[in-house]
Amino acid sequence: MKKILFFLKSNLEEIDPRSNIRSLGTNIKGDVLAGITVGIIALPLALAFGEISQLGPIAGIWGAIAGGLIGGLFGGCMVGVSGPTAPKAAQIAGFMSFFVIGELNNPDLVAAFSIIFLSGLILVCISLLKISRFIHYTPYPVIAGFMCGIGVIVILTQLNAFVGLEVQSSIHEIILNLNHTFKNYNSEALIVSLPCLLILFMWPVIEKKIGRLQAIPSPLAALIMGTSIAYFMNLDIPYIGDKMGSASEGNVFSFYIPDLSRIRQFIIPALALSGLAILDSLLSCKVADNLTNTRHSSDRETFGQGMANMAAGLFGGVTTATATMRTVANIKFGAKTPLASIIHGATLLAILLGLGSLVAIIPTACLAAILFKVGIEIMDYRILPVLRKLPKTDLSIFTIVLIITVFEDLMIAIAIGVVFSVIGSRNEIKLVFQSNSKKIISNLTETKFALENHDKKKLDELPVKILKPDGPLFFGSIEPMIESYVRTDEHEVLIVDLSNVSMIDITGIYALEDLIKNSLKKNTEVFISGVDSKIEKILKDLNFLKDTSLSNFETSIQSMRPVLKERYDLSYETKN
């Protein structure tokens, strides 16, 4: 009993929201402004993701409200903003084909929100078990294939709405009916969707020419323009109000009690939703970490998403996750604490309660254009330019995951991708388990870069660190390297010694690249040493550090010594 109590106590300390609460008053002005701005950005996205989920646009807004208020209060990323995302919306849409009512195949909302509630409960349990961090071991080709697959799904599922036809949720049906779609398009819908899509792509150029427009996010600009065109031209096209029912008349509040009597039906979809929530959220948190030079708490973030999804399930909201686009915008507009996320949720709540009837006049073609842009942006443009140069194993895994994501199931795609990755890297995994974990971060005196006959104490005081991974650098070994480096003291020079790296895959390459880029942002001088010809070729083929000024992969140990000697005015002194 004592062990159980100790376990619960230690784990509850990790997810304790008090640190979030204490931080709320430290950046009030910046957080309030960022929160309001991100709330406005989130509105069209929430409506669009609600539409794609088949639960309705109002459900999308309630999901964003739950994510903002609850996710912000309990989450583990100080600047993260939660709400419906493209992967999560696509996933719940896939499940809804199995939970319908009547011959018209109307979605079984009680089933949907019960599944979302249950997924939140599962996330809370996962956070208590402290296993969220294992998401960092997901191979990059799996993530890239998954994200590209989601992009394809979003684009295809919105094709009918883009041209003014009835939306189809089945990818197979959409592809089979492409000929019918292009032959029977509604020209009036294109009067809305095409200008909206154009303004989304052209907005960065417009912002540069007209500085005052920088305060208006592109999705909101597209939403205003598309709605105005449809309203003033009185176009005969589908509108959000067509699917809102009584909500268009101001009734936007509903409460759903989870139907636990059907838990056997719900458990598998709920597990899948929770798994994707962890993947989606923690990847977004890693992006936030890179931008803010911080480190999120994976377990607390999982707990926060669990609480947010439970709230979404109760109030009729789409399932939530930490959203990359909104999180990046939040950071850009000056947010530093969870108060920004809470204000974002409160802003959406105020809009919903005050302007619910106005939401009804938004044309679905306008939301389709916004989602088109989301689908294009969500694809992984880091891996796409180098596909032809990928190692065969990485390319195969990427392709398999992409195809299964589009045509079958998101979580099955990820599971198969991980299994294939593990099988393909079984020898490297063995080496990791068998190795005596050597020190990854060292000072000068602990390495071969030390200057001969020089005072050891003086060398140890120099702000120089050596990063020296040992053995294979792949998805199964990068996290210890990153964690070790994050814990290091501040330094001016980083030497990356790859002389003991036996192999490197694309996951290892991108992890190392991100680490170096973050160091360069801090004005740390970086040198790369000990790269053999085989690894050098792989690095160059995959455009390693191509967009930085750092390009020398062949710095020798001998050449590093004079560099250090000159930088720190070192003279060769004989030890006493």
Secondary structure by P-SEA (a helix, b strand, c coil): caaaaaaaaaaaaaacaaaaaaaccccaaaaaaaaaaaaaaaaaaaaaaaaaacccaaaaaaaaaaaaaccccccccccccccccaaaaaaaaaaacccccccccccaaaaaaaaaaaaaaaaaaaaaaccccccccccaaaaaaaaaaaaaaaaaaaccccccccccccaaaaaaaaaaaaacccaaaaacaaaaaaaaaaaaaaaaaccccccccaaaaaaaaaaaaaaaacccccccccccccccccccbbbbccccccccccaaaaaaaaaaaaaaaaaaaaaaaaaacccccaaaaaaaaaaaaaaaaaaccccccccaaaaaaaaaaccccaaaaaaaaaaaaaaaaccaaaaaaccaaaaaaaaaaaaaaacccccccccccccaaaaaaaaaaaaaaacccaaaaaaaaaaaaaaaaaaaaaaaaacccccccccccccccccccccaaaaaaccbbbbbbccccccccaaaaaaaaaacccccbbbbcccccccccaaaaaaaaaaaaaaaaacbbbbbccccaaaaaaaaaaccccccccccccccaaaaaaaaaaaacccccccc
